[in-house]
Amino acid sequence: MLDSQEIVFEATKRQLNNNISLLQQSINGLRERAQGYEQQLSATQLQLEILKEDSEAKRILLDKGLFVEPNLTR
């Protein structure tokens, strides 16, 4: 009786350890994805700042008559 209980216990323990391992791998994958999204967000925010600066510079030149916006000439 005790041997069969040990076998069941060990099998259950192995299954739980396998489940823990799979969950840890999943967590690690999700962390890597989150880091990728954070880097993508940072790059997008930087791109937005550059576009804002470019737009402001063009607006200043446009106000001074030194830049003609292509959409305004049509």
Predicted model as a PDB file, atoms N, CA, C, CB and O in Angstrom, pLDDT in the B-factor column:
MODEL        1                                                                  
ATOM      1  N   MET A   1       0.832  -1.207   0.000  1.00 75.00           N  
ATOM      2  CA  MET A   1       0.000   0.000   0.000  1.00 75.00           C  
ATOM      3  C   MET A   1       0.868   1.259   0.000  1.00 75.00           C  
ATOM      4  CB  MET A   1      -0.942   0.005   1.221  1.00 75.00           C  
ATOM      5  O   MET A   1       0.601   2.201  -0.747  1.00 75.00           O  
ATOM      6  N   LEU A   2       1.898   1.273   0.833  1.00 80.00           N  
ATOM      7  CA  LEU A   2       2.766   2.434   0.933  1.00 80.00           C  
ATOM      8  C   LEU A   2       3.531   2.668  -0.366  1.00 80.00           C  
ATOM      9  CB  LEU A   2       3.737   2.266   2.091  1.00 80.00           C  
ATOM     10  O   LEU A   2       3.729   3.816  -0.762  1.00 80.00           O  
ATOM     11  N   ASP A   3       3.960   1.610  -1.030  1.00 91.00           N  
ATOM     12  CA  ASP A   3       4.679   1.743  -2.297  1.00 91.00           C  
ATOM     13  C   ASP A   3       3.805   2.385  -3.367  1.00 91.00           C  
ATOM     14  CB  ASP A   3       5.170   0.379  -2.774  1.00 91.00           C  
ATOM     15  O   ASP A   3       4.268   3.247  -4.114  1.00 91.00           O  
ATOM     16  N   SER A   4       2.559   1.974  -3.442  1.00 92.00           N  
ATOM     17  CA  SER A   4       1.669   2.554  -4.453  1.00 92.00           C  
ATOM     18  C   SER A   4       1.392   4.022  -4.145  1.00 92.00           C  
ATOM     19  CB  SER A   4       0.346   1.767  -4.526  1.00 92.00           C  
ATOM     20  O   SER A   4       1.257   4.826  -5.067  1.00 92.00           O  
ATOM     21  N   GLN A   5       1.306   4.379  -2.890  1.00 94.00           N  
ATOM     22  CA  GLN A   5       1.103   5.783  -2.524  1.00 94.00           C  
ATOM     23  C   GLN A   5       2.335   6.622  -2.883  1.00 94.00           C  
ATOM     24  CB  GLN A   5       0.795   5.907  -1.015  1.00 94.00           C  
ATOM     25  O   GLN A   5       2.210   7.763  -3.326  1.00 94.00           O  
ATOM     26  N   GLU A   6       3.518   6.046  -2.689  1.00 95.00           N  
ATOM     27  CA  GLU A   6       4.750   6.743  -3.060  1.00 95.00           C  
ATOM     28  C   GLU A   6       4.822   6.947  -4.572  1.00 95.00           C  
ATOM     29  CB  GLU A   6       5.981   5.958  -2.571  1.00 95.00           C  
ATOM     30  O   GLU A   6       5.246   8.001  -5.047  1.00 95.00           O  
ATOM     31  N   ILE A   7       4.407   5.935  -5.315  1.00 95.00           N  
ATOM     32  CA  ILE A   7       4.415   6.049  -6.778  1.00 95.00           C  
ATOM     33  C   ILE A   7       3.462   7.153  -7.231  1.00 95.00           C  
ATOM     34  CB  ILE A   7       4.024   4.701  -7.433  1.00 95.00           C  
ATOM     35  O   ILE A   7       3.799   7.964  -8.094  1.00 95.00           O  
ATOM     36  N   VAL A   8       2.272   7.173  -6.641  1.00 96.00           N  
ATOM     37  CA  VAL A   8       1.294   8.214  -6.981  1.00 96.00           C  
ATOM     38  C   VAL A   8       1.826   9.585  -6.571  1.00 96.00           C  
ATOM     39  CB  VAL A   8      -0.070   7.935  -6.292  1.00 96.00           C  
ATOM     40  O   VAL A   8       1.701  10.558  -7.315  1.00 96.00           O  
ATOM     41  N   PHE A   9       2.415   9.650  -5.388  1.00 97.00           N  
ATOM     42  CA  PHE A   9       2.964  10.919  -4.909  1.00 97.00           C  
ATOM     43  C   PHE A   9       4.056  11.429  -5.847  1.00 97.00           C  
ATOM     44  CB  PHE A   9       3.523  10.758  -3.485  1.00 97.00           C  
ATOM     45  O   PHE A   9       4.056  12.603  -6.217  1.00 97.00           O  
ATOM     46  N   GLU A  10       4.991  10.549  -6.236  1.00 97.00           N  
ATOM     47  CA  GLU A  10       6.085  10.942  -7.117  1.00 97.00           C  
ATOM     48  C   GLU A  10       5.573  11.363  -8.494  1.00 97.00           C  
ATOM     49  CB  GLU A  10       7.084   9.798  -7.258  1.00 97.00           C  
ATOM     50  O   GLU A  10       6.082  12.315  -9.084  1.00 97.00           O  
ATOM     51  N   ALA A  11       4.583  10.665  -8.994  1.00 97.00           N  
ATOM     52  CA  ALA A  11       4.012  11.024 -10.293  1.00 97.00           C  
ATOM     53  C   ALA A  11       3.336  12.397 -10.226  1.00 97.00           C  
ATOM     54  CB  ALA A  11       3.000   9.953 -10.751  1.00 97.00           C  
ATOM     55  O   ALA A  11       3.478  13.218 -11.132  1.00 97.00           O  
ATOM     56  N   THR A  12       2.614  12.623  -9.157  1.00 98.00           N  
ATOM     57  CA  THR A  12       1.947  13.914  -8.966  1.00 98.00           C  
ATOM     58  C   THR A  12       2.975  15.029  -8.805  1.00 98.00           C  
ATOM     59  CB  THR A  12       1.015  13.867  -7.737  1.00 98.00           C  
ATOM     60  O   THR A  12       2.820  16.125  -9.343  1.00 98.00           O  
ATOM     61  N   LYS A  13       4.026  14.723  -8.052  1.00 98.00           N  
ATOM     62  CA  LYS A  13       5.102  15.709  -7.833  1.00 98.00           C  
ATOM     63  C   LYS A  13       5.779  16.064  -9.155  1.00 98.00           C  
ATOM     64  CB  LYS A  13       6.152  15.161  -6.828  1.00 98.00           C  
ATOM     65  O   LYS A  13       6.041  17.235  -9.428  1.00 98.00           O  
ATOM     66  N   ARG A  14       6.062  15.045  -9.978  1.00 98.00           N  
ATOM     67  CA  ARG A  14       6.676  15.298 -11.289  1.00 98.00           C  
ATOM     68  C   ARG A  14       5.763  16.150 -12.169  1.00 98.00           C  
ATOM     69  CB  ARG A  14       6.997  13.968 -11.998  1.00 98.00           C  
ATOM     70  O   ARG A  14       6.224  17.068 -12.848  1.00 98.00           O  
ATOM     71  N   GLN A  15       4.481  15.845 -12.151  1.00 98.00           N  
ATOM     72  CA  GLN A  15       3.523  16.609 -12.957  1.00 98.00           C  
ATOM     73  C   GLN A  15       3.469  18.064 -12.499  1.00 98.00           C  
ATOM     74  CB  GLN A  15       2.122  15.975 -12.875  1.00 98.00           C  
ATOM     75  O   GLN A  15       3.433  18.977 -13.323  1.00 98.00           O  
ATOM     76  N   LEU A  16       3.463  18.274 -11.193  1.00 98.00           N  
ATOM     77  CA  LEU A  16       3.436  19.641 -10.668  1.00 98.00           C  
ATOM     78  C   LEU A  16       4.721  20.388 -11.020  1.00 98.00           C  
ATOM     79  CB  LEU A  16       3.235  19.627  -9.144  1.00 98.00           C  
ATOM     80  O   LEU A  16       4.682  21.566 -11.373  1.00 98.00           O  
ATOM     81  N   ASN A  17       5.853  19.703 -10.923  1.00 98.00           N  
ATOM     82  CA  ASN A  17       7.129  20.332 -11.299  1.00 98.00           C  
ATOM     83  C   ASN A  17       7.146  20.687 -12.776  1.00 98.00           C  
ATOM     84  CB  ASN A  17       8.307  19.403 -10.972  1.00 98.00           C  
ATOM     85  O   ASN A  17       7.660  21.739 -13.157  1.00 98.00           O  
ATOM     86  N   ASN A  18       6.591  19.822 -13.608  1.00 98.00           N  
ATOM     87  CA  ASN A  18       6.493  20.127 -15.038  1.00 98.00           C  
ATOM     88  C   ASN A  18       5.600  21.339 -15.278  1.00 98.00           C  
ATOM     89  CB  ASN A  18       5.954  18.915 -15.811  1.00 98.00           C  
ATOM     90  O   ASN A  18       5.923  22.204 -16.092  1.00 98.00           O  
ATOM     91  N   ASN A  19       4.485  21.398 -14.573  1.00 98.00           N  
ATOM     92  CA  ASN A  19       3.581  22.546 -14.700  1.00 98.00           C  
ATOM     93  C   ASN A  19       4.267  23.835 -14.265  1.00 98.00           C  
ATOM     94  CB  ASN A  19       2.309  22.323 -13.870  1.00 98.00           C  
ATOM     95  O   ASN A  19       4.113  24.874 -14.907  1.00 98.00           O  
ATOM     96  N   ILE A  20       5.027  23.767 -13.169  1.00 98.00           N  
ATOM     97  CA  ILE A  20       5.757  24.942 -12.682  1.00 98.00           C  
ATOM     98  C   ILE A  20       6.774  25.387 -13.727  1.00 98.00           C  
ATOM     99  CB  ILE A  20       6.464  24.637 -11.333  1.00 98.00           C  
ATOM    100  O   ILE A  20       6.911  26.580 -13.998  1.00 98.00           O  
ATOM    101  N   SER A  21       7.480  24.435 -14.308  1.00 98.00           N  
ATOM    102  CA  SER A  21       8.465  24.756 -15.333  1.00 98.00           C  
ATOM    103  C   SER A  21       7.816  25.436 -16.539  1.00 98.00           C  
ATOM    104  CB  SER A  21       9.195  23.491 -15.776  1.00 98.00           C  
ATOM    105  O   SER A  21       8.339  26.425 -17.052  1.00 98.00           O  
ATOM    106  N   LEU A  22       6.694  24.913 -16.982  1.00 98.00           N  
ATOM    107  CA  LEU A  22       5.982  25.521 -18.114  1.00 98.00           C  
ATOM    108  C   LEU A  22       5.511  26.938 -17.782  1.00 98.00           C  
ATOM    109  CB  LEU A  22       4.781  24.652 -18.516  1.00 98.00           C  
ATOM    110  O   LEU A  22       5.606  27.845 -18.609  1.00 98.00           O  
ATOM    111  N   LEU A  23       5.008  27.111 -16.574  1.00 98.00           N  
ATOM    112  CA  LEU A  23       4.559  28.445 -16.164  1.00 98.00           C  
ATOM    113  C   LEU A  23       5.722  29.422 -16.082  1.00 98.00           C  
ATOM    114  CB  LEU A  23       3.844  28.374 -14.815  1.00 98.00           C  
ATOM    115  O   LEU A  23       5.578  30.586 -16.457  1.00 98.00           O  
ATOM    116  N   GLN A  24       6.876  28.962 -15.595  1.00 98.00           N  
ATOM    117  CA  GLN A  24       8.047  29.835 -15.530  1.00 98.00           C  
ATOM    118  C   GLN A  24       8.508  30.234 -16.923  1.00 98.00           C  
ATOM    119  CB  GLN A  24       9.186  29.146 -14.779  1.00 98.00           C  
ATOM    120  O   GLN A  24       8.886  31.384 -17.149  1.00 98.00           O  
ATOM    121  N   GLN A  25       8.480  29.287 -17.860  1.00 98.00           N  
ATOM    122  CA  GLN A  25       8.842  29.613 -19.241  1.00 98.00           C  
ATOM    123  C   GLN A  25       7.864  30.630 -19.834  1.00 98.00           C  
ATOM    124  CB  GLN A  25       8.872  28.336 -20.106  1.00 98.00           C  
ATOM    125  O   GLN A  25       8.263  31.545 -20.554  1.00 98.00           O  
ATOM    126  N   SER A  26       6.601  30.457 -19.527  1.00 98.00           N  
ATOM    127  CA  SER A  26       5.587  31.391 -20.015  1.00 98.00           C  
ATOM    128  C   SER A  26       5.802  32.782 -19.434  1.00 98.00           C  
ATOM    129  CB  SER A  26       4.181  30.887 -19.668  1.00 98.00           C  
ATOM    130  O   SER A  26       5.687  33.783 -20.141  1.00 98.00           O  
ATOM    131  N   ILE A  27       6.113  32.839 -18.155  1.00 98.00           N  
ATOM    132  CA  ILE A  27       6.374  34.124 -17.491  1.00 98.00           C  
ATOM    133  C   ILE A  27       7.583  34.802 -18.126  1.00 98.00           C  
ATOM    134  CB  ILE A  27       6.606  33.923 -15.967  1.00 98.00           C  
ATOM    135  O   ILE A  27       7.551  36.001 -18.402  1.00 98.00           O  
ATOM    136  N   ASN A  28       8.644  34.039 -18.359  1.00 98.00           N  
ATOM    137  CA  ASN A  28       9.844  34.606 -18.981  1.00 98.00           C  
ATOM    138  C   ASN A  28       9.543  35.143 -20.382  1.00 98.00           C  
ATOM    139  CB  ASN A  28      10.956  33.550 -19.052  1.00 98.00           C  
ATOM    140  O   ASN A  28      10.025  36.210 -20.764  1.00 98.00           O  
ATOM    141  N   GLY A  29       8.749  34.401 -21.135  1.00 98.00           N  
ATOM    142  CA  GLY A  29       8.371  34.869 -22.466  1.00 98.00           C  
ATOM    143  C   GLY A  29       7.553  36.148 -22.411  1.00 98.00           C  
ATOM    144  O   GLY A  29       7.750  37.053 -23.222  1.00 98.00           O  
ATOM    145  N   LEU A  30       6.646  36.223 -21.466  1.00 98.00           N  
ATOM    146  CA  LEU A  30       5.822  37.432 -21.318  1.00 98.00           C  
ATOM    147  C   LEU A  30       6.665  38.627 -20.883  1.00 98.00           C  
ATOM    148  CB  LEU A  30       4.696  37.190 -20.301  1.00 98.00           C  
ATOM    149  O   LEU A  30       6.419  39.755 -21.311  1.00 98.00           O  
ATOM    150  N   ARG A  31       7.650  38.379 -20.038  1.00 98.00           N  
ATOM    151  CA  ARG A  31       8.549  39.472 -19.625  1.00 98.00           C  
ATOM    152  C   ARG A  31       9.337  40.008 -20.815  1.00 98.00           C  
ATOM    153  CB  ARG A  31       9.520  38.992 -18.526  1.00 98.00           C  
ATOM    154  O   ARG A  31       9.491  41.219 -20.969  1.00 98.00           O  
ATOM    155  N   GLU A  32       9.832  39.108 -21.650  1.00 98.00           N  
ATOM    156  CA  GLU A  32      10.562  39.537 -22.839  1.00 98.00           C  
ATOM    157  C   GLU A  32       9.660  40.325 -23.785  1.00 98.00           C  
ATOM    158  CB  GLU A  32      11.155  38.326 -23.565  1.00 98.00           C  
ATOM    159  O   GLU A  32      10.075  41.330 -24.362  1.00 98.00           O  
ATOM    160  N   ARG A  33       8.430  39.859 -23.933  1.00 98.00           N  
ATOM    161  CA  ARG A  33       7.474  40.603 -24.766  1.00 98.00           C  
ATOM    162  C   ARG A  33       7.220  41.996 -24.214  1.00 98.00           C  
ATOM    163  CB  ARG A  33       6.153  39.840 -24.872  1.00 98.00           C  
ATOM    164  O   ARG A  33       7.169  42.973 -24.961  1.00 98.00           O  
ATOM    165  N   ALA A  34       7.062  42.078 -22.895  1.00 98.00           N  
ATOM    166  CA  ALA A  34       6.815  43.372 -22.257  1.00 98.00           C  
ATOM    167  C   ALA A  34       7.998  44.311 -22.486  1.00 98.00           C  
ATOM    168  CB  ALA A  34       6.557  43.191 -20.744  1.00 98.00           C  
ATOM    169  O   ALA A  34       7.805  45.497 -22.753  1.00 98.00           O  
ATOM    170  N   GLN A  35       9.213  43.789 -22.384  1.00 98.00           N  
ATOM    171  CA  GLN A  35      10.391  44.622 -22.633  1.00 98.00           C  
ATOM    172  C   GLN A  35      10.405  45.110 -24.077  1.00 98.00           C  
ATOM    173  CB  GLN A  35      11.683  43.842 -22.323  1.00 98.00           C  
ATOM    174  O   GLN A  35      10.748  46.262 -24.344  1.00 98.00           O  
ATOM    175  N   GLY A  36      10.035  44.238 -25.000  1.00 98.00           N  
ATOM    176  CA  GLY A  36       9.970  44.643 -26.406  1.00 98.00           C  
ATOM    177  C   GLY A  36       8.942  45.740 -26.625  1.00 98.00           C  
ATOM    178  O   GLY A  36       9.195  46.692 -27.363  1.00 98.00           O  
ATOM    179  N   TYR A  37       7.781  45.612 -25.986  1.00 98.00           N  
ATOM    180  CA  TYR A  37       6.748  46.645 -26.104  1.00 98.00           C  
ATOM    181  C   TYR A  37       7.207  47.964 -25.497  1.00 98.00           C  
ATOM    182  CB  TYR A  37       5.458  46.185 -25.429  1.00 98.00           C  
ATOM    183  O   TYR A  37       6.904  49.033 -26.028  1.00 98.00           O  
ATOM    184  N   GLU A  38       7.937  47.893 -24.387  1.00 98.00           N  
ATOM    185  CA  GLU A  38       8.448  49.117 -23.760  1.00 98.00           C  
ATOM    186  C   GLU A  38       9.447  49.812 -24.676  1.00 98.00           C  
ATOM    187  CB  GLU A  38       9.107  48.798 -22.402  1.00 98.00           C  
ATOM    188  O   GLU A  38       9.434  51.036 -24.802  1.00 98.00           O  
ATOM    189  N   GLN A  39      10.314  49.025 -25.319  1.00 98.00           N  
ATOM    190  CA  GLN A  39      11.275  49.614 -26.256  1.00 98.00           C  
ATOM    191  C   GLN A  39      10.564  50.212 -27.464  1.00 98.00           C  
ATOM    192  CB  GLN A  39      12.294  48.561 -26.715  1.00 98.00           C  
ATOM    193  O   GLN A  39      10.945  51.275 -27.953  1.00 98.00           O  
ATOM    194  N   GLN A  40       9.545  49.535 -27.934  1.00 98.00           N  
ATOM    195  CA  GLN A  40       8.778  50.053 -29.076  1.00 98.00           C  
ATOM    196  C   GLN A  40       8.066  51.349 -28.696  1.00 98.00           C  
ATOM    197  CB  GLN A  40       7.749  49.002 -29.566  1.00 98.00           C  
ATOM    198  O   GLN A  40       8.025  52.291 -29.488  1.00 98.00           O  
ATOM    199  N   LEU A  41       7.512  51.400 -27.500  1.00 98.00           N  
ATOM    200  CA  LEU A  41       6.851  52.610 -27.034  1.00 98.00           C  
ATOM    201  C   LEU A  41       7.837  53.757 -26.919  1.00 98.00           C  
ATOM    202  CB  LEU A  41       6.172  52.366 -25.693  1.00 98.00           C  
ATOM    203  O   LEU A  41       7.537  54.883 -27.315  1.00 98.00           O  
ATOM    204  N   SER A  42       9.012  53.474 -26.379  1.00 98.00           N  
ATOM    205  CA  SER A  42      10.037  54.503 -26.239  1.00 98.00           C  
ATOM    206  C   SER A  42      10.455  55.048 -27.607  1.00 98.00           C  
ATOM    207  CB  SER A  42      11.259  53.941 -25.496  1.00 98.00           C  
ATOM    208  O   SER A  42      10.603  56.258 -27.780  1.00 98.00           O  
ATOM    209  N   ALA A  43      10.641  54.153 -28.572  1.00 98.00           N  
ATOM    210  CA  ALA A  43      11.025  54.581 -29.917  1.00 98.00           C  
ATOM    211  C   ALA A  43       9.915  55.409 -30.561  1.00 98.00           C  
ATOM    212  CB  ALA A  43      11.354  53.364 -30.793  1.00 98.00           C  
ATOM    213  O   ALA A  43      10.196  56.395 -31.242  1.00 98.00           O  
ATOM    214  N   THR A  44       8.677  55.021 -30.356  1.00 98.00           N  
ATOM    215  CA  THR A  44       7.545  55.757 -30.921  1.00 98.00           C  
ATOM    216  C   THR A  44       7.430  57.144 -30.283  1.00 98.00           C  
ATOM    217  CB  THR A  44       6.233  54.967 -30.721  1.00 98.00           C  
ATOM    218  O   THR A  44       7.134  58.125 -30.965  1.00 98.00           O  
ATOM    219  N   GLN A  45       7.665  57.217 -28.978  1.00 98.00           N  
ATOM    220  CA  GLN A  45       7.616  58.517 -28.297  1.00 98.00           C  
ATOM    221  C   GLN A  45       8.719  59.433 -28.810  1.00 98.00           C  
ATOM    222  CB  GLN A  45       7.744  58.337 -26.771  1.00 98.00           C  
ATOM    223  O   GLN A  45       8.494  60.629 -28.998  1.00 98.00           O  
ATOM    224  N   LEU A  46       9.905  58.883 -29.036  1.00 98.00           N  
ATOM    225  CA  LEU A  46      11.006  59.671 -29.579  1.00 98.00           C  
ATOM    226  C   LEU A  46      10.671  60.155 -30.986  1.00 98.00           C  
ATOM    227  CB  LEU A  46      12.307  58.848 -29.591  1.00 98.00           C  
ATOM    228  O   LEU A  46      10.936  61.305 -31.336  1.00 98.00           O  
ATOM    229  N   GLN A  47      10.091  59.276 -31.781  1.00 98.00           N  
ATOM    230  CA  GLN A  47       9.696  59.648 -33.137  1.00 98.00           C  
ATOM    231  C   GLN A  47       8.657  60.769 -33.109  1.00 98.00           C  
ATOM    232  CB  GLN A  47       9.140  58.425 -33.890  1.00 98.00           C  
ATOM    233  O   GLN A  47       8.712  61.689 -33.924  1.00 98.00           O  
ATOM    234  N   LEU A  48       7.725  60.692 -32.183  1.00 98.00           N  
ATOM    235  CA  LEU A  48       6.710  61.735 -32.050  1.00 98.00           C  
ATOM    236  C   LEU A  48       7.348  63.072 -31.688  1.00 98.00           C  
ATOM    237  CB  LEU A  48       5.672  61.340 -30.991  1.00 98.00           C  
ATOM    238  O   LEU A  48       6.971  64.110 -32.232  1.00 98.00           O  
ATOM    239  N   GLU A  49       8.305  63.049 -30.776  1.00 98.00           N  
ATOM    240  CA  GLU A  49       8.987  64.289 -30.390  1.00 98.00           C  
ATOM    241  C   GLU A  49       9.726  64.895 -31.584  1.00 98.00           C  
ATOM    242  CB  GLU A  49       9.974  64.025 -29.232  1.00 98.00           C  
ATOM    243  O   GLU A  49       9.694  66.109 -31.786  1.00 98.00           O  
ATOM    244  N   ILE A  50      10.386  64.055 -32.368  1.00 98.00           N  
ATOM    245  CA  ILE A  50      11.104  64.545 -33.551  1.00 98.00           C  
ATOM    246  C   ILE A  50      10.127  65.156 -34.548  1.00 98.00           C  
ATOM    247  CB  ILE A  50      11.903  63.402 -34.219  1.00 98.00           C  
ATOM    248  O   ILE A  50      10.403  66.209 -35.123  1.00 98.00           O  
ATOM    249  N   LEU A  51       8.994  64.507 -34.755  1.00 97.00           N  
ATOM    250  CA  LEU A  51       7.992  65.044 -35.678  1.00 97.00           C  
ATOM    251  C   LEU A  51       7.417  66.367 -35.177  1.00 97.00           C  
ATOM    252  CB  LEU A  51       6.865  64.030 -35.881  1.00 97.00           C  
ATOM    253  O   LEU A  51       7.155  67.274 -35.967  1.00 97.00           O  
ATOM    254  N   LYS A  52       7.223  66.472 -33.867  1.00 97.00           N  
ATOM    255  CA  LYS A  52       6.728  67.728 -33.295  1.00 97.00           C  
ATOM    256  C   LYS A  52       7.731  68.855 -33.512  1.00 97.00           C  
ATOM    257  CB  LYS A  52       6.438  67.561 -31.793  1.00 97.00           C  
ATOM    258  O   LYS A  52       7.358  69.969 -33.879  1.00 97.00           O  
ATOM    259  N   GLU A  53       9.010  68.555 -33.282  1.00 97.00           N  
ATOM    260  CA  GLU A  53      10.049  69.570 -33.490  1.00 97.00           C  
ATOM    261  C   GLU A  53      10.113  69.981 -34.952  1.00 97.00           C  
ATOM    262  CB  GLU A  53      11.418  69.047 -33.028  1.00 97.00           C  
ATOM    263  O   GLU A  53      10.236  71.167 -35.259  1.00 97.00           O  
ATOM    264  N   ASP A  54      10.032  69.014 -35.851  1.00 95.00           N  
ATOM    265  CA  ASP A  54      10.063  69.300 -37.284  1.00 95.00           C  
ATOM    266  C   ASP A  54       8.866  70.155 -37.684  1.00 95.00           C  
ATOM    267  CB  ASP A  54      10.080  67.993 -38.096  1.00 95.00           C  
ATOM    268  O   ASP A  54       9.001  71.111 -38.449  1.00 95.00           O  
ATOM    269  N   SER A  55       7.709  69.807 -37.167  1.00 93.00           N  
ATOM    270  CA  SER A  55       6.501  70.563 -37.479  1.00 93.00           C  
ATOM    271  C   SER A  55       6.607  72.003 -36.975  1.00 93.00           C  
ATOM    272  CB  SER A  55       5.274  69.877 -36.870  1.00 93.00           C  
ATOM    273  O   SER A  55       6.225  72.943 -37.672  1.00 93.00           O  
ATOM    274  N   GLU A  56       7.126  72.164 -35.764  1.00 95.00           N  
ATOM    275  CA  GLU A  56       7.273  73.512 -35.196  1.00 95.00           C  
ATOM    276  C   GLU A  56       8.265  74.337 -36.011  1.00 95.00           C  
ATOM    277  CB  GLU A  56       7.734  73.433 -33.727  1.00 95.00           C  
ATOM    278  O   GLU A  56       8.034  75.518 -36.270  1.00 95.00           O  
ATOM    279  N   ALA A  57       9.372  73.708 -36.413  1.00 93.00           N  
ATOM    280  CA  ALA A  57      10.364  74.424 -37.222  1.00 93.00           C  
ATOM    281  C   ALA A  57       9.766  74.856 -38.556  1.00 93.00           C  
ATOM    282  CB  ALA A  57      11.604  73.544 -37.460  1.00 93.00           C  
ATOM    283  O   ALA A  57      10.007  75.974 -39.012  1.00 93.00           O  
ATOM    284  N   LYS A  58       8.990  73.980 -39.182  1.00 91.00           N  
ATOM    285  CA  LYS A  58       8.347  74.333 -40.450  1.00 91.00           C  
ATOM    286  C   LYS A  58       7.305  75.423 -40.258  1.00 91.00           C  
ATOM    287  CB  LYS A  58       7.700  73.103 -41.080  1.00 91.00           C  
ATOM    288  O   LYS A  58       7.151  76.292 -41.115  1.00 91.00           O  
ATOM    289  N   ARG A  59       6.588  75.383 -39.140  1.00 92.00           N  
ATOM    290  CA  ARG A  59       5.581  76.405 -38.854  1.00 92.00           C  
ATOM    291  C   ARG A  59       6.252  77.770 -38.710  1.00 92.00           C  
ATOM    292  CB  ARG A  59       4.788  76.051 -37.569  1.00 92.00           C  
ATOM    293  O   ARG A  59       5.731  78.770 -39.205  1.00 92.00           O  
ATOM    294  N   ILE A  60       7.402  77.821 -38.039  1.00 94.00           N  
ATOM    295  CA  ILE A  60       8.135  79.093 -37.869  1.00 94.00           C  
ATOM    296  C   ILE A  60       8.569  79.619 -39.233  1.00 94.00           C  
ATOM    297  CB  ILE A  60       9.380  78.906 -36.939  1.00 94.00           C  
ATOM    298  O   ILE A  60       8.389  80.798 -39.535  1.00 94.00           O  
ATOM    299  N   LEU A  61       9.144  78.732 -40.064  1.00 93.00           N  
ATOM    300  CA  LEU A  61       9.568  79.156 -41.404  1.00 93.00           C  
ATOM    301  C   LEU A  61       8.376  79.575 -42.255  1.00 93.00           C  
ATOM    302  CB  LEU A  61      10.335  78.029 -42.103  1.00 93.00           C  
ATOM    303  O   LEU A  61       8.473  80.531 -43.025  1.00 93.00           O  
ATOM    304  N   LEU A  62       7.266  78.880 -42.126  1.00 90.00           N  
ATOM    305  CA  LEU A  62       6.060  79.220 -42.871  1.00 90.00           C  
ATOM    306  C   LEU A  62       5.547  80.600 -42.461  1.00 90.00           C  
ATOM    307  CB  LEU A  62       4.971  78.155 -42.647  1.00 90.00           C  
ATOM    308  O   LEU A  62       5.166  81.406 -43.311  1.00 90.00           O  
ATOM    309  N   ASP A  63       5.540  80.866 -41.156  1.00 92.00           N  
ATOM    310  CA  ASP A  63       5.083  82.172 -40.660  1.00 92.00           C  
ATOM    311  C   ASP A  63       5.964  83.309 -41.161  1.00 92.00           C  
ATOM    312  CB  ASP A  63       5.058  82.179 -39.134  1.00 92.00           C  
ATOM    313  O   ASP A  63       5.494  84.429 -41.358  1.00 92.00           O  
ATOM    314  N   LYS A  64       7.252  83.013 -41.368  1.00 92.00           N  
ATOM    315  CA  LYS A  64       8.184  84.036 -41.858  1.00 92.00           C  
ATOM    316  C   LYS A  64       8.209  84.099 -43.382  1.00 92.00           C  
ATOM    317  CB  LYS A  64       9.590  83.762 -41.332  1.00 92.00           C  
ATOM    318  O   LYS A  64       8.927  84.911 -43.966  1.00 92.00           O  
ATOM    319  N   GLY A  65       7.423  83.239 -44.020  1.00 89.00           N  
ATOM    320  CA  GLY A  65       7.377  83.227 -45.482  1.00 89.00           C  
ATOM    321  C   GLY A  65       8.579  82.558 -46.113  1.00 89.00           C  
ATOM    322  O   GLY A  65       8.822  82.735 -47.307  1.00 89.00           O  
ATOM    323  N   LEU A  66       9.332  81.802 -45.349  1.00 87.00           N  
ATOM    324  CA  LEU A  66      10.534  81.155 -45.865  1.00 87.00           C  
ATOM    325  C   LEU A  66      10.305  79.699 -46.262  1.00 87.00           C  
ATOM    326  CB  LEU A  66      11.629  81.228 -44.838  1.00 87.00           C  
ATOM    327  O   LEU A  66      11.220  79.026 -46.737  1.00 87.00           O  
ATOM    328  N   PHE A  67       9.100  79.227 -46.066  1.00 80.00           N  
ATOM    329  CA  PHE A  67       8.784  77.828 -46.368  1.00 80.00           C  
ATOM    330  C   PHE A  67       7.379  77.779 -46.934  1.00 80.00           C  
ATOM    331  CB  PHE A  67       8.912  76.917 -45.096  1.00 80.00           C  
ATOM    332  O   PHE A  67       6.451  78.374 -46.385  1.00 80.00           O  
ATOM    333  N   VAL A  68       7.236  77.074 -48.024  1.00 78.00           N  
ATOM    334  CA  VAL A  68       5.921  76.919 -48.616  1.00 78.00           C  
ATOM    335  C   VAL A  68       5.500  75.466 -48.419  1.00 78.00           C  
ATOM    336  CB  VAL A  68       5.922  77.319 -50.134  1.00 78.00           C  
ATOM    337  O   VAL A  68       6.151  74.539 -48.903  1.00 78.00           O  
ATOM    338  N   GLU A  69       4.423  75.296 -47.712  1.00 71.00           N  
ATOM    339  CA  GLU A  69       3.929  73.944 -47.470  1.00 71.00           C  
ATOM    340  C   GLU A  69       3.287  73.433 -48.763  1.00 71.00           C  
ATOM    341  CB  GLU A  69       2.906  73.914 -46.274  1.00 71.00           C  
ATOM    342  O   GLU A  69       2.431  74.110 -49.333  1.00 71.00           O  
ATOM    343  N   PRO A  70       3.689  72.253 -49.230  1.00 72.00           N  
ATOM    344  CA  PRO A  70       3.155  71.745 -50.504  1.00 72.00           C  
ATOM    345  C   PRO A  70       1.637  71.688 -50.571  1.00 72.00           C  
ATOM    346  CB  PRO A  70       3.694  70.381 -50.760  1.00 72.00           C  
ATOM    347  O   PRO A  70       1.061  71.923 -51.634  1.00 72.00           O  
ATOM    348  N   ASN A  71       0.997  71.390 -49.495  1.00 61.00           N  
ATOM    349  CA  ASN A  71      -0.464  71.308 -49.517  1.00 61.00           C  
ATOM    350  C   ASN A  71      -1.114  72.682 -49.659  1.00 61.00           C  
ATOM    351  CB  ASN A  71      -0.966  70.631 -48.253  1.00 61.00           C  
ATOM    352  O   ASN A  71      -2.259  72.778 -50.103  1.00 61.00           O  
ATOM    353  N   LEU A  72      -0.414  73.723 -49.294  1.00 54.00           N  
ATOM    354  CA  LEU A  72      -0.985  75.071 -49.387  1.00 54.00           C  
ATOM    355  C   LEU A  72      -0.898  75.639 -50.791  1.00 54.00           C  
ATOM    356  CB  LEU A  72      -0.285  76.001 -48.423  1.00 54.00           C  
ATOM    357  O   LEU A  72      -1.611  76.588 -51.119  1.00 54.00           O  
ATOM    358  N   THR A  73      -0.034  75.073 -51.627  1.00 51.00           N  
ATOM    359  CA  THR A  73       0.162  75.628 -52.979  1.00 51.00           C  
ATOM    360  C   THR A  73      -0.827  75.037 -53.979  1.00 51.00           C  
ATOM    361  CB  THR A  73       1.597  75.370 -53.460  1.00 51.00           C  
ATOM    362  O   THR A  73      -0.869  75.484 -55.125  1.00 51.00           O  
ATOM    363  N   ARG A  74      -1.606  74.068 -53.589  1.00 45.00           N  
ATOM    364  CA  ARG A  74      -2.542  73.446 -54.535  1.00 45.00           C  
ATOM    365  C   ARG A  74      -3.921  74.024 -54.413  1.00 45.00           C  
ATOM    366  CB  ARG A  74      -2.603  71.954 -54.323  1.00 45.00           C  
ATOM    367  O   ARG A  74      -4.829  73.612 -55.136  1.00 45.00           O  
TER     368      ARG A  74                                                      
ENDMDL                                                                          
END                                                                             
